[in-house]
């Protein structure tokens, strides 16, 4: 047992709040991009900055095509509609995700069917997903949760067996790679988010990445009021206004410029932290599949043995680490238990709560991606965890 008094019990916090640079990180280049956009008088959609960003982010992800949209929820809805999914159809989604993954399915009139997760990665379990497939299933949405990629080889094999679309929810996966291929290169398409908390942000925003030109043209019509790509001819598709502005794209160009350096820091510090936490009794870092060649590190997670820490819950351990000055998060409430999701009338709750999904809520601890930018902060994490054993 550590002799150190945890901060939550009155001890001195290990990390000062002043350590963290304000988020999002910006510099003079971002200011110049925004001023140039302001002075251009081209503020709407389909401008030169948007096209520049679409090309740059598609290149970063590794897909031939990319499309900016209003946010990372409508990207899922547009992708589902572009696949022809609607009323009477079913889509397999993991229960361990932000509720928007399932709500997007509901919003196109389809029914989400929940699959359990792999307890080591917290991503969709392909075996559970296979059990969720019926003759009404049209698609699978694997979520690359916290930047860890679902087992895409097995999911694609499952999809091919039943002729299903695969739409990757990559809201957390800016920089994640499966066998050196980014989201959207493995599945039929991928949906990204640029919401405020993400490692790339414009406050809000979304992106669809794919290698399918016809699919992308359909997505464009759905985003731009039913118009054909880059002109005003009607497409015969009932579209919406899900467009992004030049100002958001200017911000995202700056965010993308600094992402590789941030990614390198996060990866190095996360790997070091993995090694250090494995030395602690009752602590197990979350893992990835060997095929994942790069990890965005949107969150860093570990699980604790409740027999070693009998007086701690996930909530109380998170609070204790937060008191030490670390930036913390809780795992998502399983979608089928989220009170916001209960307003829907076309849901398909599992007959029994999903075992691995439920277990993850009891023993998983998550650090914010910003923590991984600072080696001095990461170095203090094992000490903070060890001080909790026997003291709380």
Secondary structure as UniProt FT lines:
FT   HELIX           7..9
FT   HELIX           17..19
FT   HELIX           28..40
FT   HELIX           48..61
FT   STRAND          65..69
FT   TURN            72..73
FT   HELIX           74..82
FT   TURN            83..84
FT   TURN            87..88
FT   STRAND          90..94
FT   HELIX           100..107
FT   TURN            108..109
FT   STRAND          111..115
FT   TURN            119..121
FT   HELIX           126..132
FT   TURN            135..136
FT   STRAND          137..141
FT   HELIX           145..147
FT   HELIX           152..162
FT   STRAND          165..169
FT   TURN            171..172
FT   TURN            174..175
FT   STRAND          177..178
FT   TURN            179..180
FT   TURN            183..185
FT   STRAND          189..193
FT   TURN            196..197
FT   STRAND          206..210
FT   HELIX           213..223
FT   TURN            225..226
FT   TURN            229..230
FT   HELIX           246..277
FT   TURN            278..279
FT   TURN            281..282
FT   STRAND          283..285
FT   TURN            290..291
FT   STRAND          292..294
FT   STRAND          299..304
FT   TURN            306..308
FT   TURN            310..311
FT   HELIX           314..323
FT   TURN            324..325
FT   STRAND          328..329
FT   HELIX           335..337
FT   TURN            339..340
FT   HELIX           341..343
FT   HELIX           355..363
FT   STRAND          364..368
FT   HELIX           369..373
FT   HELIX           375..378
FT   TURN            379..380
FT   HELIX           381..386
FT   TURN            387..391
//
